[in-house]
Amino acid sequence: MATDKKVSQLDALSSLTGDDLFMVVNDPAGTPSSKKVTTTNVFGGVAVPANFSSNVTVTASTMTISSNCSVDNLVLSPSTPSTSNTQTESLPTGKIWFDHFYMYIAVSNTAIKRVALSEF
């Protein structure tokens, strides 16, 4: 049988999962009633800024950031680019890559522009 406890007497939880529950009071100014809501329902639609205090490595075939992004230090790895400024296969617009001589940018899904790299 469960014993009654004050909230301050409950054991602490160090991390949440999507199915964890919060207790809420619905309509406190009108006809209050106690309800439950999952962590996913509370935070599922909230945009959360990602702040990292150390190096982060992302390994993925595609990473999409759909908001303004500020990067203080971005390290790219060289790759083998196309030798042509037009492509027969589709590229994602905005793709950026480089080799030892040029930096390449896909300005559309079938067109690439490049800029020469030089030492300074």
Backbone as ProteinMPNN parsed JSONL, in Angstrom:
{"seq_chain_A": "MATDKKVSQLDALSSLTGDDLFMVVNDPAGTPSSKKVTTTNVFGGVAVPANFSSNVTVTASTMTISSNCSVDNLVLSPSTPSTSNTQTESLPTGKIWFDHFYMYIAVSNTAIKRVALSEF", "coords_chain_A": {"N_chain_A": [[0.846, -1.181, 0.0], [0.558, 2.222, -0.842], [2.105, 5.024, 0.716], [1.14, 8.223, 1.969], [2.843, 11.108, 0.885], [4.579, 14.216, 1.02], [5.345, 16.304, -1.788], [7.967, 17.246, -1.631], [9.146, 15.198, -0.232], [9.47, 13.08, -1.916], [11.479, 10.776, -3.873], [14.25, 11.953, -5.798], [14.48, 12.427, -9.347], [16.856, 11.947, -11.808], [16.955, 12.135, -14.586], [14.768, 12.521, -17.406], [12.356, 10.627, -19.285], [10.411, 10.22, -22.291], [7.945, 9.087, -21.585], [7.548, 9.675, -18.927], [5.616, 11.167, -16.276], [3.925, 14.255, -15.528], [2.151, 15.987, -12.998], [-0.6, 18.076, -13.316], [-2.632, 20.969, -12.686], [-5.601, 21.471, -14.097], [-7.391, 24.195, -15.445], [-7.225, 26.094, -13.16], [-8.341, 28.536, -12.305], [-11.0, 28.271, -12.709], [-12.876, 25.573, -12.711], [-11.069, 23.577, -11.032], [-9.131, 20.662, -11.78], [-7.259, 17.684, -11.299], [-4.82, 16.508, -13.5], [-2.861, 14.447, -15.756], [0.196, 14.604, -17.65], [2.455, 13.713, -20.236], [6.069, 13.833, -20.45], [6.91, 14.084, -23.094], [4.628, 15.3, -24.265], [4.683, 17.741, -22.944], [7.189, 18.928, -23.62], [7.56, 18.344, -26.307], [7.017, 20.076, -28.536], [8.685, 22.202, -28.15], [11.254, 24.341, -29.063], [14.587, 23.782, -28.543], [17.579, 25.299, -27.692], [20.803, 24.209, -28.675], [23.612, 24.005, -26.862], [27.012, 23.564, -26.649], [29.763, 22.765, -24.64], [32.123, 21.617, -25.199], [34.096, 19.752, -27.623], [32.153, 18.465, -30.302], [31.16, 15.729, -32.174], [29.491, 14.973, -35.075], [28.034, 12.354, -36.663], [26.605, 11.566, -39.514], [24.637, 10.996, -42.44], [23.129, 13.064, -43.366], [22.544, 16.232, -42.006], [20.316, 18.487, -40.783], [19.702, 21.832, -40.124], [17.235, 23.827, -39.121], [17.018, 26.597, -38.592], [18.323, 29.785, -37.514], [21.827, 29.716, -37.194], [24.768, 29.807, -35.342], [28.162, 29.385, -35.511], [31.183, 28.991, -33.929], [33.566, 27.666, -34.471], [34.189, 25.637, -37.022], [34.974, 22.534, -38.292], [35.761, 20.97, -41.221], [36.007, 17.991, -43.159], [38.156, 17.03, -45.836], [36.923, 16.117, -49.107], [36.242, 14.159, -52.065], [35.486, 16.001, -54.734], [33.209, 16.728, -57.463], [34.4, 16.983, -60.823], [33.225, 18.641, -62.556], [31.168, 21.545, -63.294], [28.52, 21.113, -63.497], [26.05, 18.718, -62.631], [24.961, 15.362, -63.055], [23.582, 13.844, -61.265], [21.413, 14.575, -58.498], [22.182, 17.135, -56.195], [22.184, 18.265, -52.792], [21.081, 21.53, -52.401], [23.242, 24.027, -51.261], [25.159, 22.381, -50.198], [28.446, 22.049, -49.032], [31.84, 21.535, -49.706], [35.339, 20.564, -49.882], [38.609, 20.342, -51.462], [42.169, 20.033, -51.811], [42.637, 22.271, -53.332], [40.338, 23.785, -53.991], [37.228, 25.24, -52.759], [33.96, 24.102, -52.76], [30.57, 24.797, -53.625], [27.261, 23.782, -53.765], [25.059, 25.405, -55.657], [22.599, 25.036, -56.658], [20.428, 22.216, -57.143], [21.687, 21.008, -59.244], [23.919, 22.469, -60.014], [27.243, 23.606, -59.456], [29.478, 25.79, -57.772], [32.804, 27.066, -57.439], [35.618, 28.127, -55.478], [38.942, 29.243, -55.525], [41.466, 28.085, -53.32], [43.958, 29.608, -51.34], [47.176, 30.075, -49.826], [47.849, 32.055, -46.924]], "CA_chain_A": [[0.0, 0.0, 0.0], [1.319, 3.465, -0.928], [1.945, 5.951, 1.827], [1.042, 9.618, 1.546], [4.071, 11.872, 1.054], [4.641, 15.538, 0.405], [6.178, 16.29, -2.983], [9.35, 17.444, -1.206], [9.648, 13.95, 0.36], [9.634, 12.072, -2.965], [12.827, 10.575, -4.387], [14.583, 12.781, -6.957], [14.716, 11.761, -10.618], [17.952, 12.703, -12.414], [16.717, 12.347, -16.013], [13.397, 12.231, -17.829], [12.086, 9.979, -20.566], [9.183, 10.731, -22.888], [6.722, 8.558, -20.971], [7.407, 10.135, -17.543], [4.408, 11.967, -16.117], [3.801, 15.429, -14.67], [0.792, 16.252, -12.551], [-0.964, 19.474, -13.541], [-3.988, 21.366, -12.304], [-6.274, 22.026, -15.258], [-8.393, 25.226, -15.158], [-7.165, 26.459, -11.741], [-9.167, 29.704, -11.996], [-12.408, 27.92, -12.889], [-13.18, 24.325, -12.02], [-9.795, 22.861, -11.067], [-9.1, 19.205, -11.724], [-5.908, 17.143, -11.453], [-4.61, 15.768, -14.741], [-1.481, 14.036, -15.998], [0.716, 14.886, -18.984], [3.773, 13.108, -20.405], [7.182, 14.72, -20.762], [6.862, 14.32, -24.539], [3.582, 16.277, -24.565], [5.065, 19.046, -22.402], [8.347, 19.501, -24.289], [7.675, 17.887, -27.692], [6.988, 21.15, -29.523], [9.52, 23.319, -27.704], [12.571, 24.407, -29.686], [15.601, 23.862, -27.496], [18.893, 25.61, -28.259], [21.852, 23.251, -28.324], [24.857, 24.663, -26.503], [28.013, 22.578, -26.305], [30.933, 23.381, -24.022], [33.314, 20.892, -25.627], [34.013, 19.296, -29.007], [31.038, 17.588, -30.632], [31.297, 15.094, -33.477], [28.217, 14.507, -35.605], [28.213, 11.382, -37.737], [25.306, 11.363, -40.159], [24.696, 11.264, -43.866], [22.496, 14.366, -43.543], [22.194, 16.959, -40.788], [19.574, 19.674, -41.185], [19.435, 22.829, -39.089], [16.176, 24.642, -39.723], [16.924, 27.836, -37.85], [19.59, 30.505, -37.556], [22.866, 28.944, -36.533], [26.038, 30.484, -35.182], [29.217, 28.421, -35.228], [32.446, 29.672, -33.677], [34.685, 26.925, -35.036], [33.669, 24.507, -37.777], [36.038, 21.781, -38.949], [35.259, 20.101, -42.28], [36.985, 17.049, -43.695], [38.182, 17.094, -47.303], [36.266, 15.027, -49.826], [36.51, 14.167, -53.498], [34.385, 16.683, -55.403], [33.004, 16.541, -58.892], [35.306, 17.774, -61.649], [32.394, 19.422, -63.472], [30.301, 22.493, -62.598], [27.137, 20.632, -63.574], [25.935, 17.354, -62.137], [23.855, 14.586, -63.591], [22.787, 13.444, -60.11], [20.938, 15.709, -57.707], [22.918, 17.504, -54.982], [21.411, 19.169, -51.943], [21.487, 22.93, -52.514], [23.917, 24.484, -50.056], [26.215, 21.46, -49.799], [29.771, 22.662, -49.1], [32.933, 20.601, -49.506], [36.583, 21.11, -50.407], [39.785, 19.492, -51.626], [43.359, 20.832, -51.499], [42.749, 23.437, -54.212], [39.107, 24.568, -54.134], [36.038, 25.026, -51.934], [32.833, 23.94, -53.675], [29.234, 25.008, -53.071], [26.157, 23.459, -54.672], [24.171, 26.574, -55.656], [21.282, 24.471, -56.94], [20.585, 20.762, -57.051], [22.458, 20.502, -60.39], [25.014, 23.384, -60.36], [28.27, 23.779, -58.431], [30.449, 26.87, -57.951], [33.997, 26.805, -56.644], [36.532, 29.238, -55.256], [40.282, 28.735, -55.321], [42.058, 28.272, -52.006], [45.353, 30.021, -51.388], [47.798, 30.246, -48.509], [48.017, 33.457, -46.524]], "C_chain_A": [[0.893, 1.248, 0.0], [1.06, 4.33, 0.29], [1.876, 7.364, 1.283], [2.35, 10.323, 1.851], [3.862, 13.259, 0.47], [5.546, 15.425, -0.817], [7.65, 16.423, -2.596], [9.96, 16.182, -0.593], [9.861, 12.849, -0.678], [11.1, 11.956, -3.381], [13.026, 11.432, -5.625], [14.812, 11.906, -8.183], [15.762, 12.584, -11.362], [17.787, 12.918, -13.917], [15.304, 11.913, -16.357], [13.39, 11.422, -19.11], [10.719, 10.459, -21.029], [7.914, 10.256, -22.225], [6.574, 8.926, -19.493], [6.246, 11.117, -17.448], [4.614, 13.171, -15.2], [2.355, 15.486, -14.198], [0.531, 17.737, -12.742], [-2.368, 19.72, -13.002], [-4.584, 22.073, -13.503], [-7.334, 23.022, -14.793], [-8.395, 25.66, -13.697], [-8.046, 27.652, -11.361], [-10.656, 29.401, -12.092], [-12.781, 26.717, -12.055], [-11.922, 23.463, -12.052], [-9.977, 21.347, -11.016], [-7.668, 18.748, -11.96], [-5.845, 16.296, -12.714], [-3.152, 15.342, -14.813], [-1.105, 14.401, -17.428], [2.112, 14.272, -19.068], [4.822, 14.178, -20.697], [7.18, 15.065, -22.248], [5.814, 15.367, -24.885], [3.93, 17.667, -24.04], [6.14, 19.689, -23.27], [8.461, 19.155, -25.771], [7.718, 18.983, -28.723], [7.862, 22.334, -29.176], [10.866, 23.254, -28.412], [13.603, 24.637, -28.591], [16.941, 24.197, -28.132], [19.911, 24.57, -27.789], [23.136, 24.022, -28.082], [25.836, 23.594, -26.045], [29.227, 23.283, -25.739], [32.214, 22.646, -24.377], [33.117, 20.445, -27.074], [32.851, 18.334, -29.19], [31.296, 17.031, -32.03], [29.935, 14.571, -33.89], [28.525, 13.568, -36.758], [26.838, 11.078, -38.309], [25.474, 11.61, -41.646], [24.081, 12.618, -44.182], [22.201, 14.97, -42.182], [21.523, 18.246, -41.231], [19.357, 20.564, -39.972], [18.433, 23.786, -39.692], [15.933, 25.91, -38.918], [18.238, 28.583, -38.044], [20.609, 29.737, -36.732], [24.136, 29.773, -36.481], [27.071, 29.452, -34.768], [30.517, 29.188, -35.058], [33.624, 28.988, -34.356], [34.144, 25.674, -35.703], [34.826, 23.827, -38.493], [35.4, 20.819, -39.935], [36.374, 19.165, -42.718], [36.98, 17.132, -45.207], [37.482, 15.895, -47.922], [36.599, 15.15, -51.301], [35.325, 14.799, -54.214], [34.267, 16.281, -56.862], [34.018, 17.386, -59.647], [34.549, 18.676, -62.613], [31.543, 20.402, -62.672], [28.824, 22.16, -62.757], [27.123, 19.158, -63.216], [24.802, 16.645, -62.857], [22.986, 14.065, -62.448], [22.446, 14.682, -59.285], [21.805, 15.896, -56.464], [22.012, 18.343, -54.1], [21.942, 20.599, -52.078], [22.087, 23.375, -51.184], [25.014, 23.548, -49.573], [27.561, 22.136, -50.023], [30.812, 21.57, -48.867], [34.187, 21.196, -50.121], [37.584, 19.997, -50.656], [40.992, 20.387, -51.338], [43.453, 22.123, -52.299], [41.529, 24.352, -54.23], [38.122, 24.273, -53.005], [34.865, 25.055, -52.902], [31.519, 24.176, -52.938], [28.206, 24.634, -54.133], [25.155, 24.603, -54.588], [22.758, 26.211, -56.094], [21.476, 22.96, -56.889], [21.345, 20.171, -58.238], [23.632, 21.405, -60.773], [25.935, 23.61, -59.162], [29.109, 25.0, -58.779], [31.633, 26.55, -57.052], [34.805, 28.08, -56.507], [37.889, 28.639, -54.944], [40.761, 29.038, -53.898], [43.513, 28.687, -52.167], [45.892, 30.184, -49.973], [47.92, 31.73, -48.203], [48.789, 33.525, -45.242]], "O_chain_A": [[1.866, 1.319, 0.751], [-0.048, 4.369, 0.824], [2.481, 7.672, 0.257], [2.91, 10.165, 2.936], [3.071, 13.449, -0.454], [6.412, 14.552, -0.876], [8.498, 15.76, -3.194], [11.18, 16.106, -0.447], [10.384, 11.786, -0.342], [11.867, 12.911, -3.258], [12.099, 11.622, -6.412], [15.283, 10.775, -8.065], [15.586, 13.79, -11.536], [18.428, 13.81, -14.474], [14.72, 11.055, -15.696], [14.309, 11.521, -19.923], [9.958, 11.035, -20.251], [6.896, 10.944, -22.287], [5.591, 8.54, -18.86], [5.929, 11.813, -18.413], [5.372, 13.114, -14.232], [1.443, 15.08, -14.919], [1.359, 18.566, -12.365], [-3.177, 18.8, -12.88], [-4.128, 23.151, -13.885], [-8.089, 22.739, -13.862], [-9.438, 25.609, -13.045], [-8.457, 27.764, -10.206], [-11.483, 30.178, -11.615], [-12.978, 26.82, -10.844], [-11.724, 22.698, -12.996], [-10.846, 20.825, -10.317], [-6.942, 19.362, -12.742], [-6.72, 15.465, -12.959], [-2.315, 15.809, -14.041], [-1.963, 14.495, -18.305], [2.866, 14.303, -18.096], [4.499, 15.283, -21.134], [7.423, 16.213, -22.619], [6.072, 16.24, -25.714], [3.518, 18.668, -24.626], [6.027, 20.862, -23.624], [9.383, 19.631, -26.434], [8.415, 18.831, -29.726], [7.79, 23.369, -29.838], [11.544, 22.227, -28.367], [13.494, 25.582, -27.81], [17.404, 23.474, -29.014], [19.872, 24.117, -26.645], [23.685, 24.626, -29.004], [25.525, 22.805, -25.153], [29.676, 24.288, -26.289], [33.288, 23.016, -23.901], [32.083, 20.732, -27.679], [32.595, 17.488, -28.333], [31.614, 17.778, -32.955], [29.297, 13.82, -33.153], [29.198, 13.948, -37.717], [26.015, 10.42, -37.673], [26.362, 12.356, -42.059], [24.466, 13.258, -45.16], [21.667, 14.295, -41.302], [22.113, 19.019, -41.986], [18.89, 20.11, -38.928], [18.736, 24.481, -40.662], [14.794, 26.254, -38.602], [19.161, 28.065, -38.672], [20.277, 29.174, -35.689], [24.529, 30.375, -37.48], [26.88, 28.729, -33.79], [30.912, 29.95, -35.94], [34.575, 29.65, -34.771], [33.689, 24.752, -35.025], [35.576, 24.478, -39.221], [34.602, 19.962, -39.556], [37.551, 19.518, -42.651], [35.92, 17.289, -45.812], [37.45, 14.807, -47.347], [37.178, 16.148, -51.729], [34.26, 14.187, -54.292], [35.121, 15.584, -57.409], [34.452, 18.42, -59.138], [35.161, 19.397, -63.401], [31.224, 20.143, -61.512], [27.969, 22.855, -62.208], [28.088, 18.439, -63.475], [23.802, 17.264, -63.222], [21.785, 13.864, -62.63], [23.122, 15.707, -59.375], [22.122, 14.932, -55.767], [21.155, 19.064, -54.609], [23.135, 20.837, -51.887], [21.517, 23.134, -50.119], [25.732, 23.881, -48.63], [27.795, 22.727, -51.077], [30.683, 20.773, -47.938], [34.119, 22.216, -50.807], [37.449, 18.881, -50.153], [40.839, 21.412, -50.674], [44.268, 22.987, -51.976], [41.658, 25.555, -54.457], [38.167, 23.214, -52.379], [34.786, 25.931, -53.764], [31.372, 23.803, -51.774], [28.273, 25.111, -55.266], [24.475, 24.762, -53.574], [21.827, 26.997, -55.916], [22.58, 22.485, -56.62], [21.624, 18.972, -58.255], [24.292, 21.134, -61.776], [25.488, 23.78, -58.028], [29.421, 25.226, -59.949], [31.497, 25.86, -56.042], [34.689, 28.996, -57.32], [37.995, 27.662, -54.202], [40.493, 30.108, -53.352], [44.218, 28.172, -53.035], [45.127, 30.407, -49.035], [48.073, 32.555, -49.104], [49.041, 34.615, -44.73]]}, "name": "protein", "num_of_chains": 1, "seq": "MATDKKVSQLDALSSLTGDDLFMVVNDPAGTPSSKKVTTTNVFGGVAVPANFSSNVTVTASTMTISSNCSVDNLVLSPSTPSTSNTQTESLPTGKIWFDHFYMYIAVSNTAIKRVALSEF"}
